[in-house]
Amino acid sequence: MLKVSDAVNLAFHASALLASAEAPRSAGEMARYLDVSENHMAKVLQRLVRAGLMVSRRGPAGGFELNRPAAELSLLQIYEAIEGPFVEQGCLLNKPVCEGSCCIFGDLLQSVHGQIHKHLESTHLADMCPSFKKWSQ
């Protein structure tokens, strides 16, 4: 039931990589490390730059880096930079057939959505899995 777009997935992983990096990293380096398209990675990174979450620099020592400390950058900020505001989804159908008072899922969808929002809002890059620390060496 939980679906995250490829762009958001790349944004989360690239941000975590940069949080562990000791220097700016290129889109190509990150794409190769994550085994994804360099073009897609570059587009996602540029969206994060436009949102003010990252900065990019040209030149031999250039690349992408976070624009603020990892402890200040939440997963919700990254998600919203790619997808726009986190909107609660009610019915799984394109056109709701009930009025919500007798949903076959009860309040499960609303509860799960709230939990996901809370997790994204309260989890910061500094809290992420330390497995990315190996990449910076």
C-alpha positions as CSV (number, residue, x, y, z in Angstrom):
1,M,0.0,0.0,0.0
2,L,2.9,2.3,0.5
3,K,4.3,3.6,-2.7
4,V,7.1,6.0,-3.1
5,S,8.0,7.4,-6.5
6,D,11.4,6.6,-8.0
7,A,12.3,10.3,-7.8
8,V,11.6,10.5,-4.0
9,N,13.5,7.2,-3.5
10,L,16.5,8.7,-5.3
11,A,16.2,11.9,-3.4
12,F,16.2,10.1,0.0
13,H,19.2,7.9,-1.0
14,A,21.2,10.7,-2.6
15,S,20.6,13.0,0.5
16,A,21.7,10.2,2.8
17,L,24.8,9.7,0.7
18,L,25.7,13.4,0.8
19,A,25.1,13.5,4.6
20,S,27.9,10.9,4.9
21,A,30.2,12.4,2.3
22,E,33.3,14.2,3.3
23,A,33.3,16.4,0.1
24,P,30.9,17.3,-2.7
25,R,29.9,14.4,-5.0
26,S,28.8,14.4,-8.6
27,A,25.5,13.1,-9.9
28,G,27.5,10.5,-11.8
29,E,29.3,9.2,-8.7
30,M,26.0,8.9,-6.9
31,A,24.3,7.3,-9.9
32,R,27.0,4.7,-10.2
33,Y,27.0,3.9,-6.5
34,L,23.2,3.5,-6.5
35,D,23.2,1.8,-9.9
36,V,20.6,4.2,-11.4
37,S,20.4,6.5,-14.5
38,E,22.8,9.4,-14.2
39,N,20.3,11.6,-16.1
40,H,17.5,10.8,-13.7
41,M,19.8,11.4,-10.7
42,A,20.8,14.8,-12.1
43,K,17.2,15.8,-12.5
44,V,16.3,14.8,-9.0
45,L,19.4,16.6,-7.6
46,Q,18.5,19.8,-9.5
47,R,15.0,19.7,-7.9
48,L,16.6,19.5,-4.5
49,V,18.9,22.4,-5.4
50,R,15.9,24.5,-6.5
51,A,14.2,23.7,-3.2
52,G,17.2,25.0,-1.3
53,L,18.1,21.6,0.3
54,M,21.3,21.2,-1.7
55,V,23.8,23.3,-3.5
56,S,25.8,22.5,-6.6
57,R,29.2,23.7,-7.7
58,R,31.0,23.4,-11.0
59,G,34.6,22.5,-11.5
60,P,37.0,19.8,-10.5
61,A,36.2,20.1,-6.8
62,G,32.6,20.7,-7.5
63,G,29.5,18.5,-7.2
64,F,26.4,18.4,-4.9
65,E,26.3,18.9,-1.2
66,L,23.7,19.5,1.5
67,N,22.8,23.1,2.1
68,R,22.3,22.6,5.8
69,P,23.4,20.2,8.5
70,A,21.9,16.6,8.2
71,A,20.3,17.0,11.7
72,E,18.2,19.9,10.3
73,L,17.0,18.2,7.1
74,S,13.9,16.0,7.6
75,L,12.7,13.3,5.2
76,L,9.5,15.3,4.9
77,Q,11.4,18.2,3.5
78,I,13.0,16.0,0.9
79,Y,9.7,14.3,0.0
80,E,7.9,17.6,-0.4
81,A,10.8,19.1,-2.5
82,I,10.1,16.3,-5.0
83,E,6.4,15.6,-4.7
84,G,5.0,18.8,-3.3
85,P,3.0,19.0,-0.1
86,F,2.3,15.7,1.6
87,V,-1.4,15.3,1.0
88,E,-3.5,12.8,2.9
89,Q,-5.1,10.3,0.5
90,G,-8.5,9.0,1.6
91,C,-10.0,6.4,-0.7
92,L,-7.9,4.0,-2.8
93,L,-10.3,4.4,-5.7
94,N,-10.1,7.3,-8.1
95,K,-13.8,8.0,-7.4
96,P,-14.9,7.2,-3.8
97,V,-18.0,5.0,-3.8
98,C,-18.8,5.4,-0.1
99,E,-19.1,8.5,2.0
100,G,-16.2,7.4,4.2
101,S,-18.4,6.4,7.1
102,C,-18.4,2.7,6.1
103,C,-15.0,2.3,4.5
104,I,-13.9,-1.3,4.2
105,F,-10.5,-0.3,5.7
106,G,-12.1,1.5,8.6
107,D,-9.7,4.2,9.8
108,L,-6.6,2.1,8.8
109,L,-5.7,4.3,5.8
110,Q,-6.0,7.5,7.8
111,S,-3.9,6.0,10.6
112,V,-1.2,4.6,8.3
113,H,-1.0,7.9,6.5
114,G,-0.6,9.8,9.8
115,Q,2.1,7.5,10.9
116,I,4.0,7.9,7.6
117,H,3.7,11.7,7.9
118,K,4.9,11.7,11.5
119,H,7.9,9.5,10.6
120,L,8.9,11.6,7.6
121,E,8.6,14.8,9.7
122,S,10.5,13.5,12.7
123,T,13.3,11.6,10.9
124,H,16.3,13.6,9.9
125,L,19.2,12.6,7.7
126,A,21.5,12.5,10.8
127,D,19.2,9.7,12.1
128,M,19.6,7.5,9.0
129,C,21.2,4.1,8.8
130,P,25.0,4.4,9.2
131,S,25.6,2.0,6.3
132,F,26.3,4.9,4.0
133,K,29.3,5.9,6.1
134,K,31.4,3.4,4.1
135,W,30.8,5.4,0.9
136,S,32.7,8.5,2.2
137,Q,36.0,6.6,2.7
